[in-house]
Amino acid sequence: MSTAATGSRGPGVPGAAGAGAPTAGGIGAATVPGAASRPNVLSLSIKDQAGLYAAYMPFLQRGGIFVPSNRPFRLGEQVFLVLSLLDRPQKYQIAGQVAWITPVGTPNKTPGIGIHLPDDDNGRNLRRAVEEILGKAIESSRPTQTL
């Protein structure tokens, strides 16, 4: 399986990366009182079908994508994901919500979050693309990063 996750937390703010683990950071809320909160921005590149199978979350109503991260998130938190799939030139830009959290230290699991795809054209297009790539493999009983 081959995936790479990156993120941006803004200038001068170190990420929460652990040694050797792919991570995704985010742009956190501004610290100025009264400033508007912005969703975390995550970037993930899935390089092969096995990585996509492990990251896809078909059990969520609109589907979801698992993004490795050592950074803490909250269920329901808004996130913005830029996703590259295999060798496709298109980058999927998704505004979704955290629907799954695998905390750091969970035995035999990669820490990270599951992002529930939105009920909009971007979410539907990504779900179609993922399910097209996975085909019958989506019905496999092999373990994934979430279940």
C-alpha positions as CSV (number, residue, x, y, z in Angstrom):
1,M,0.0,0.0,0.0
2,S,1.3,3.4,-0.9
3,T,-0.2,6.7,0.4
4,A,1.3,10.0,1.3
5,A,-0.4,12.7,3.3
6,T,0.6,16.2,3.9
7,G,-0.9,19.3,5.4
8,S,-0.5,22.9,6.1
9,R,-0.7,24.5,9.5
10,G,0.4,28.0,8.4
11,P,3.9,29.7,8.4
12,G,6.1,28.9,11.3
13,V,3.8,26.3,12.9
14,P,5.4,22.9,13.1
15,G,3.3,19.9,12.0
16,A,2.5,17.0,14.4
17,A,4.5,14.4,12.4
18,G,5.8,11.4,14.2
19,A,8.9,9.6,13.0
20,G,8.3,7.5,9.9
21,A,4.5,8.0,9.8
22,P,2.6,9.7,7.0
23,T,0.8,12.7,8.4
24,A,-1.7,15.3,7.5
25,G,-1.7,18.6,9.2
26,G,-4.1,21.5,8.9
27,I,-4.6,25.2,9.0
28,G,-6.0,25.7,12.4
29,A,-8.3,28.4,13.6
30,A,-6.8,31.9,13.9
31,T,-5.8,32.9,17.5
32,V,-7.0,36.4,17.1
33,P,-10.2,37.0,19.2
34,G,-13.3,37.2,17.0
35,A,-11.4,35.8,14.0
36,A,-13.3,33.4,11.8
37,S,-12.4,29.7,12.0
38,R,-11.2,28.0,8.9
39,P,-11.3,24.3,8.3
40,N,-8.2,22.2,8.4
41,V,-6.7,21.7,5.0
42,L,-5.3,18.2,4.3
43,S,-3.6,16.7,1.2
44,L,-3.5,13.0,0.4
45,S,-2.0,11.1,-2.5
46,I,-3.0,7.5,-2.9
47,K,-0.6,5.7,-5.2
48,D,-2.1,2.3,-5.8
49,Q,-5.3,0.3,-5.6
50,A,-4.3,-1.4,-2.4
51,G,-3.8,1.9,-0.7
52,L,-7.2,3.1,-2.0
53,Y,-8.9,0.0,-0.7
54,A,-7.3,0.5,2.7
55,A,-8.4,4.2,2.9
56,Y,-11.9,4.0,1.4
57,M,-14.8,3.9,3.9
58,P,-17.8,2.5,2.1
59,F,-19.8,1.9,5.3
60,L,-20.3,5.7,5.7
61,Q,-23.6,6.9,4.1
62,R,-21.8,8.9,1.3
63,G,-18.5,7.1,1.5
64,G,-15.4,8.4,3.2
65,I,-11.6,8.5,3.0
66,F,-9.2,7.7,5.8
67,V,-6.3,10.2,6.0
68,P,-3.3,9.3,8.2
69,S,-2.5,12.0,10.8
70,N,-0.9,12.3,14.2
71,R,-2.7,15.6,14.8
72,P,-5.8,15.6,17.1
73,F,-9.2,16.2,15.5
74,R,-12.8,16.2,16.8
75,L,-15.7,14.2,15.4
76,G,-17.8,16.5,13.3
77,E,-14.9,18.9,12.7
78,Q,-14.9,20.5,9.2
79,V,-11.9,19.6,7.0
80,F,-10.9,20.3,3.4
81,L,-9.2,17.5,1.6
82,V,-7.2,17.7,-1.7
83,L,-6.9,14.1,-2.9
84,S,-4.9,12.6,-5.8
85,L,-5.8,9.0,-6.9
86,L,-3.3,6.8,-8.5
87,D,-1.9,8.3,-11.8
88,R,-5.1,10.3,-12.5
89,P,-4.3,14.0,-13.2
90,Q,-7.5,15.2,-11.5
91,K,-7.2,16.4,-7.9
92,Y,-10.4,16.0,-5.9
93,Q,-11.2,18.9,-3.6
94,I,-13.6,17.8,-0.9
95,A,-15.1,19.8,2.1
96,G,-16.1,17.1,4.5
97,Q,-16.5,16.2,8.2
98,V,-14.5,14.0,10.5
99,A,-16.5,10.9,11.0
100,W,-13.8,8.5,12.3
101,I,-10.8,8.9,14.5
102,T,-8.0,6.4,15.1
103,P,-5.9,8.0,17.9
104,V,-2.2,7.8,18.1
105,G,-1.2,4.7,20.1
106,T,-4.0,2.5,18.8
107,P,-2.4,-1.0,18.5
108,N,-1.9,-2.2,14.9
109,K,-3.6,0.8,13.4
110,T,-2.4,3.9,11.6
111,P,-3.5,7.0,13.5
112,G,-5.7,9.4,11.5
113,I,-9.2,10.4,10.6
114,G,-12.0,9.3,8.3
115,I,-13.5,12.1,6.3
116,H,-17.2,11.7,5.4
117,L,-17.7,12.8,1.8
118,P,-20.1,15.6,1.3
119,D,-23.5,15.3,-0.4
120,D,-22.5,17.5,-3.4
121,D,-21.1,17.0,-6.9
122,N,-17.5,16.9,-5.6
123,G,-18.3,14.1,-3.1
124,R,-20.4,12.1,-5.6
125,N,-17.7,12.4,-8.3
126,L,-15.0,11.2,-5.9
127,R,-17.2,8.3,-4.6
128,R,-17.9,7.2,-8.3
129,A,-14.2,7.4,-9.1
130,V,-13.1,5.4,-6.1
131,E,-15.7,2.7,-6.6
132,E,-14.8,2.5,-10.3
133,I,-11.2,2.0,-9.5
134,L,-11.9,-0.6,-6.8
135,G,-14.5,-2.5,-8.7
136,K,-15.3,-5.9,-7.1
137,A,-12.4,-5.4,-4.6
138,I,-14.7,-3.2,-2.6
139,E,-16.5,-6.3,-1.4
140,S,-13.4,-7.9,-0.1
141,S,-13.1,-8.9,3.6
142,R,-9.5,-7.8,3.8
143,P,-8.8,-5.4,6.7
144,T,-8.6,-1.7,6.0
145,Q,-7.1,1.2,8.0
146,T,-10.5,1.6,9.8
147,L,-12.1,-1.8,10.1
